[in-house]
Amino acid sequence: MNTNRFFKWIQVQAYKHDGLIHREWSPAYLVMETEDYWALASRASLVTENDGRRWMTKEPAIFILFKNRWMNVIAMMKNKGDGITYYANVASPTILDQGFLRYIDYDLDLKLFPDEAIKELDEQEFERHVLTYGYPNDLTHAIRKSFFEIKTMMRNRSFPFNDEEIHALFQKFLDENHPFIPKDDSKKPLN
């Protein structure tokens, strides 16, 4: 990817198994890319749902999109001192395609709260979509396996569920995106 910061803003799109777009986010800043993941940052994002509804996120976030793991994670930074809430999507590995980061959302989600509580989400939606979309057995197995791996990572506070690493990524975003303020040359004599 281009290293110029103005070219590091990228959009994320989530699809469902049938290939239809499910949700998309306004462009976020590519803070880091490794061989394993992309880390994006934003102060807020405009989210567009597949039915056209639009809404704004309320807090700064880091979005970790894995290249080879069946998951992605949004780390939402609440008010100072309130900690980070992590929302993990069981999803296909993310690909970079025509300038977009794209993945397939496979319904099951987990939420990790600052007090270490873990909430499992969308089990009924997953079961419904297994039938609606006809997920093959190997896909269903991969989804469930990822779900339990994510839960273990949350309990162990393994990356990306580590507050210090998330804060460091967000600080890198802030450092790279401070406003350009030209030097005050008004006191120099014009020659």
ABEGO torsion letter per residue (X at the ends): XBABAAAABBBBBBBBAAGBBABBBBBBBBABBBAABBBBBBABBBBBBAAGBBBBBABBBBBBBBAABBBBBBBBBBBBGAEBBBBBBBBBBBBBBGGBBBBBBAGBBBBBBAAGBBBBBGAAAAAAAAAAAGBBAAAAAAAAAAAAAAAAAAAAGBOAABAAAAAAAAAAAAAAABBBBBBBAAABBBX
